[in-house]
Amino acid sequence: MYPCLLLLFYGPYMSNTSSQPAASGTPNAAFGHLRIQIVVLLLLLISGSMGAPLIGPIREKLQHEANLSRAELGQGILFVGLVGGFAGLLMGLFRHRFYRATLLRCGSIILAISCILIAFTPVGPGWPLAVLGLSWFLLGFGHPMLATGNGIFSDLWHHSPHTGVILLHAFNAAGKLLAPLVVLYLGTDLRSSGLFYSAITVVLALATFLLWPRHSLHYLKEAELRQAAPTISIFPRHPIVWLYVLQFAFISGSEAGATAILASFIKIARPALWATPERWAALVTALLLAGILAGRVTFAFASSFLYERAIIILCLLTGLGALPAVWTANPWVYLPAIFITGWAFSATWPAFFTLVARSYPSEKTLLAMGAAFFSAIGTSVGIYLASFIGNDDALLPTAFVASTAMLLPFAVFLFATPPGRRLWKNNSAPRI
């Protein structure tokens, strides 16, 4: 799969438009851009898997060792995630002449520090739980900065930005699929997972400083300046952008809530097949994440002939798979339904991002960071709601369906309100 995806890297350099400097189309420039893309893709891959040690297949063990209920753990994640995401957004908004590449580099360092804290902290009540909370705070703090990779990819994929952004999110989905597989291999010990992640993130953080050529960084800076956004301001030229970025809270919250509660639902309410209850819950969670990955890879290839509106509609329709996923204990029904439900969370985020970015290109940096901030809010709220509803074992099915249903407010906004309808009516072509 990955060799096929890597072939797509050469897409931005097959055509050179007049809006792009001629030097960017040279072989050396293309290779430099490729090096940046590889590191950004790997960063998004590993960051996609970082939430799983705290909210994924081993959350039940974490709750037991920390002496917490599902609702209490969800409440803690909500508070720390909100504070971290807000701090990360403010750092970018109030730092003048802080370009996207610089923000992403800072985010990579923060991600590495968070992983190191997990690696060297024993799980338990008291101060260990506080340190783990700090690591989660740092994840929320660094995530808006890593999200500037969306703007970087849309610049490098200038002829088809939504293809590049969907590809970026395909790697992020691969990271989410990686998380339960790592747990299956390393076990449910947080420190073992932390050592694995810290080794990778330290290398990637160093790569952002050592492997990115100057001419490619200069090209990205010039592209940002051409979009009339040389600095990041809390006051966008188009205030309605804040209404658009708010929608990412519903999109991310739905995915986070469903992913967070699924392992508990499977472990409690479904008999284990071919494995222990813990490993079976991890495998089924991996199936949901495989659906997300499969959807993003499919839509990355199909984006050349599908409008963003069509991609979003197809994703939303697959969310109906959440109903048969909890209606029956028959694995021949609920396993495919869970996989199909994963498609609902696949390309909705990147397709909507590029839809807004096409209308407001000068707000691309603020859009990327604002989307990441509201995604962090949505993630924390989604996890809390799923944990609160699912605190009673009998309501775990309701928690999974309710989490998926968080996509409904976004759907209503996009298709039934004037600001939402204006986006896709004014952008009928599949390329930005």
C-alpha positions in Angstrom: 0.0 0.0 0.0 2.7 2.5 1.0 4.7 2.1 -2.3 1.5 3.0 -4.1 1.0 6.1 -1.9 4.6 7.1 -2.4 4.1 7.2 -6.2 1.5 10.0 -5.6 4.3 12.2 -4.2 5.4 13.0 -7.8 2.0 14.4 -8.7 2.7 18.0 -7.8 5.7 18.1 -10.0 4.1 16.7 -13.2 2.7 20.2 -14.0 4.1 23.6 -13.4 1.7 26.5 -13.4 2.4 30.1 -13.9 1.4 30.8 -10.3 4.4 28.7 -9.1 8.0 29.8 -9.4 9.8 27.9 -12.2 12.5 26.7 -9.8 9.9 24.7 -7.9 9.5 22.4 -10.9 13.2 21.5 -11.2 14.3 18.0 -10.2 16.3 19.4 -7.2 13.4 21.4 -6.0 11.0 18.4 -6.5 13.4 16.2 -4.5 13.6 18.8 -1.7 9.8 19.0 -1.6 9.6 15.3 -1.5 11.9 15.1 1.6 9.6 17.6 3.4 6.5 15.6 2.4 8.0 12.3 3.7 8.8 13.8 7.1 5.4 15.5 7.4 3.7 12.2 6.4 5.6 10.3 9.0 4.9 12.9 11.7 1.1 12.7 10.9 1.3 8.9 10.9 2.9 8.7 14.4 0.8 11.5 15.8 -2.3 9.7 14.6 -1.4 6.8 16.9 -0.5 8.8 20.0 -4.0 9.0 21.4 -4.4 5.2 21.5 -2.3 4.5 24.6 -4.6 6.7 26.6 -8.0 6.3 24.9 -7.8 3.1 22.9 -7.8 -0.6 23.5 -5.9 -0.4 26.8 -8.0 2.3 28.5 -9.7 -0.3 30.7 -6.4 -1.3 32.2 -5.4 2.3 32.7 -8.7 3.0 34.5 -8.1 0.0 36.7 -4.5 0.9 37.6 -5.4 4.6 38.2 -8.5 3.7 40.1 -10.8 5.7 37.8 -14.2 5.1 36.3 -14.8 5.6 32.5 -16.5 8.9 33.2 -13.7 10.1 35.4 -11.1 9.3 32.9 -13.1 10.9 30.2 -13.5 14.0 32.3 -9.8 14.3 32.8 -9.1 13.9 29.1 -11.7 16.6 28.4 -10.1 19.1 30.7 -6.5 18.5 29.8 -7.2 18.3 26.1 -9.1 21.6 26.1 -6.4 23.4 28.0 -3.6 22.0 25.8 -5.4 22.7 22.5 -6.2 26.3 23.5 -2.6 26.9 24.6 -1.3 25.5 21.3 -3.7 27.7 19.3 -2.7 30.9 21.2 1.0 30.2 20.7 0.6 30.3 17.0 -2.0 33.1 16.9 0.1 35.6 18.8 3.5 34.8 17.4 4.3 37.1 14.6 6.1 35.9 11.5 5.8 32.3 12.6 5.5 30.4 9.3 3.9 27.0 8.8 7.1 25.1 8.5 8.4 26.6 11.8 5.2 25.8 13.6 5.4 22.2 12.4 9.0 21.9 13.6 8.0 23.2 17.1 5.1 20.7 17.2 7.4 17.8 16.4 9.6 18.7 19.4 6.6 18.9 21.7 5.3 15.5 20.4 8.7 13.9 21.2 8.7 15.3 24.8 5.1 14.0 25.3 6.2 10.5 24.3 9.3 10.6 26.6 7.1 11.5 29.5 4.9 8.4 28.8 7.9 6.2 28.5 9.4 7.0 31.9 6.2 7.4 34.0 4.7 4.4 35.8 0.9 4.1 35.7 -0.9 4.7 38.9 -2.9 7.2 41.0 -1.3 10.4 42.3 1.7 12.0 40.7 2.1 9.4 37.9 -1.4 10.2 36.8 -0.5 13.9 36.9 2.5 13.4 34.7 0.4 11.4 32.2 -2.0 14.3 32.2 0.9 16.6 31.4 1.8 14.4 28.5 -1.8 14.5 27.2 -1.7 18.3 27.6 1.5 18.5 25.5 -0.2 16.4 22.8 -3.1 18.9 22.7 -0.5 21.8 22.8 1.5 20.5 19.8 -1.4 19.2 17.7 -2.4 22.6 16.2 1.2 23.2 15.2 1.5 19.8 13.5 -1.8 20.5 11.7 0.0 23.2 9.7 1.1 20.3 7.6 -2.3 20.6 5.9 -1.3 24.0 4.6 2.1 22.8 3.6 0.6 20.0 1.5 -1.9 22.2 -0.1 0.9 24.5 -1.2 3.1 21.6 -2.6 0.1 20.0 -4.3 -0.8 23.3 -5.9 -2.7 21.8 -8.8 -4.9 19.5 -6.7 -4.6 20.4 -3.0 -7.5 18.2 -1.7 -5.7 15.2 -3.2 -2.6 16.0 -1.2 -4.5 16.8 2.0 -6.5 13.5 1.8 -3.2 11.7 1.2 -1.8 13.3 4.3 -4.8 12.2 6.3 -4.5 8.7 4.9 -1.2 8.4 6.6 -2.7 9.9 9.8 -5.4 7.1 9.6 -2.6 4.6 9.1 -1.1 5.8 12.4 -4.5 5.2 14.1 -4.5 1.7 12.7 -0.9 1.2 13.9 -1.8 2.0 17.5 -3.8 -1.1 18.4 -1.4 -3.2 16.5 1.5 -1.9 18.6 -0.6 -2.7 21.7 -1.1 -6.2 20.4 2.7 -6.6 19.9 4.0 -4.7 23.0 1.2 -5.5 25.4 -0.9 -3.1 27.5 2.1 -1.5 29.4 2.0 2.3 28.7 5.8 2.6 29.3 6.6 0.1 26.6 4.5 1.9 24.1 6.0 5.2 25.3 9.5 3.9 24.6 8.5 2.9 21.1 6.9 6.2 20.3 9.6 8.3 21.9 12.4 6.7 19.8 10.5 7.5 16.6 9.4 11.0 17.5 12.9 12.1 18.5 14.2 11.0 15.2 11.4 12.7 13.3 11.9 16.0 15.3 15.6 16.0 14.4 14.7 15.3 10.7 12.6 18.5 10.5 15.8 20.5 11.3 18.4 18.3 9.5 16.7 17.0 6.3 14.6 20.0 5.1 16.5 21.9 2.3 16.6 25.6 2.4 15.3 26.1 -1.1 12.1 24.1 -0.3 11.6 26.1 2.9 12.0 29.3 1.0 9.5 28.1 -1.6 6.9 27.4 1.2 7.6 30.8 2.7 7.1 32.5 -0.6 3.9 30.6 -1.2 2.6 31.7 2.2 3.5 35.3 1.4 1.7 35.1 -2.0 -1.5 34.1 -0.2 -1.3 37.4 1.7 -0.8 35.7 5.1 2.8 36.5 6.1 1.8 36.6 9.8 -0.8 34.8 11.9 -3.4 36.9 13.5 -6.3 36.1 15.8 -8.4 38.5 13.7 -8.9 36.9 10.3 -9.8 39.0 7.3 -13.0 36.9 7.0 -14.4 36.3 10.5 -16.8 33.7 9.1 -13.8 31.4 8.9 -14.3 30.8 12.7 -17.8 29.4 11.9 -16.3 27.0 9.4 -13.5 25.8 11.6 -16.0 25.1 14.4 -17.4 22.3 12.2 -14.1 20.3 12.7 -15.1 19.8 16.4 -18.1 17.7 15.3 -16.1 15.8 12.7 -13.2 14.9 15.1 -15.4 14.5 18.1 -17.5 11.8 16.3 -14.4 9.8 15.3 -12.7 10.2 18.7 -15.8 9.1 20.7 -16.5 6.1 18.5 -12.9 5.0 18.6 -12.5 5.6 22.3 -15.6 3.6 23.4 -15.5 0.7 20.8 -12.9 -1.4 22.7 -15.0 -1.2 25.9 -18.2 -2.1 24.0 -16.6 -5.1 22.3 -14.9 -6.4 25.5 -18.1 -6.1 27.6 -20.9 -6.8 25.1 -19.4 -9.2 22.5 -17.9 -12.7 22.9 -14.3 -12.9 22.0 -13.4 -14.8 18.9 -10.0 -16.3 18.1 -8.3 -14.3 21.0 -8.6 -13.2 24.6 -11.3 -10.5 25.3 -8.6 -7.8 25.5 -6.9 -8.8 22.2 -10.3 -9.3 20.5 -11.3 -5.7 21.5 -8.0 -4.4 20.1 -8.5 -6.3 16.8 -12.0 -5.0 16.3 -10.8 -1.5 17.1 -8.1 -2.0 14.4 -10.9 -3.0 12.0 -12.7 0.3 12.6 -9.4 2.2 12.0 -8.7 0.0 8.9 -12.0 1.3 7.5 -10.8 4.9 8.1 -7.6 4.2 6.3 -9.3 2.3 3.4 -11.6 5.3 2.9 -8.9 7.8 2.8 -6.7 5.8 0.4 -9.7 5.3 -1.9 -10.8 8.9 -1.9 -7.2 10.0 -2.4 -7.2 8.2 -5.7 -10.9 9.1 -6.5 -10.4 12.8 -5.7 -9.4 13.6 -9.3 -13.0 13.0 -10.5 -15.1 13.4 -7.3 -16.0 16.8 -5.9 -15.5 17.4 -2.2 -19.2 17.5 -1.8 -19.7 14.0 -3.2 -16.9 12.7 -1.0 -18.5 14.1 2.1 -21.9 12.7 1.2 -20.5 9.3 0.7 -18.6 9.4 4.0 -21.7 10.6 5.9 -23.9 7.8 4.5 -21.5 5.1 5.7 -22.0 6.4 9.2 -25.3 4.5 9.2 -23.2 1.3 9.6 -23.1 2.2 13.4 -26.6 0.9 13.8 -26.1 -2.7 12.6 -22.7 -2.6 14.4 -24.5 -2.6 17.8 -27.8 -4.3 16.9 -26.5 -7.9 16.7 -23.9 -10.1 18.2 -23.5 -12.0 15.0 -19.9 -11.3 13.9 -20.8 -11.7 10.2 -23.0 -8.6 10.7 -21.2 -6.4 13.2 -17.7 -6.8 11.9 -18.4 -5.5 8.4 -20.6 -2.8 9.9 -17.8 -1.6 12.0 -15.5 -1.5 9.1 -18.0 0.4 7.0 -18.6 2.9 9.9 -14.9 3.7 9.7 -15.4 5.1 6.2 -17.6 7.9 7.8 -14.5 9.3 9.5 -12.2 8.9 6.5 -12.2 11.8 4.1 -14.8 14.1 5.7 -12.2 16.2 7.5 -9.7 16.7 4.6 -12.5 17.2 2.0 -14.1 19.9 4.1 -10.8 21.5 4.9 -9.9 21.9 1.2 -13.5 23.1 0.4 -13.0 26.0 2.9 -9.4 26.6 1.9 -10.4 27.1 -1.7 -12.8 29.9 -0.7 -10.4 31.6 1.7 -6.8 30.9 0.5 -5.4 33.9 2.5 -6.6 32.3 5.7 -5.0 28.9 5.1 -2.6 29.0 8.1 -5.3 30.3 10.5 -7.7 27.7 9.0 -5.2 24.9 9.6 -4.5 25.9 13.2 -8.1 26.7 13.9 -9.3 23.4 12.5 -6.7 21.6 14.7 -7.8 23.5 17.7 -11.5 22.7 17.3 -10.5 19.2 16.4 -8.8 19.0 19.8 -11.9 20.4 21.5 -14.1 17.9 19.6 -11.8 15.0 20.4 -11.9 15.8 24.1 -15.7 16.4 24.2 -16.4 13.3 22.1 -14.3 11.1 24.4 -16.0 12.6 27.4 -19.5 12.1 26.1 -18.8 8.5 25.0 -17.2 7.8 28.4 -20.1 9.5 30.3 -22.8 7.6 28.4 -20.9 4.4 28.4 -20.1 4.5 32.1 -23.0 2.1 32.5 -22.1 -1.1 30.6 -25.7 -1.4 29.4 -25.4 1.9 27.5 -22.1 1.1 25.7 -24.0 0.5 22.4 -25.8 3.8 22.8 -22.4 5.5 23.4 -21.0 4.2 20.1 -24.1 5.3 18.1 -24.3 8.7 19.8 -20.6 9.3 19.0 -21.1 8.5 15.3 -24.2 10.8 15.3 -22.0 13.8 16.2 -21.5 14.1 12.4 -25.2 15.2 12.1 -24.7 18.8 13.2 -21.9 19.2 10.6 -24.1 17.7 7.9 -27.0 20.1 8.8 -24.6 23.0 8.6 -23.1 22.1 5.3 -26.3 21.2 3.4 -29.0 23.3 5.2 -27.5 26.6 6.2 -26.6 29.5 3.8 -22.8 29.6 4.8 -22.5 25.9 4.3 -24.3 25.8 1.0 -22.3 28.8 -0.2 -19.1 26.7 0.1 -20.0 23.9 -2.3 -22.2 26.0 -4.6 -19.3 28.4 -5.2 -16.8 25.6 -5.6 -18.1 23.2 -8.2 -14.8 22.1 -9.6 -12.8 19.3 -7.9 -9.5 21.3 -8.0 -8.6 24.4 -6.0 
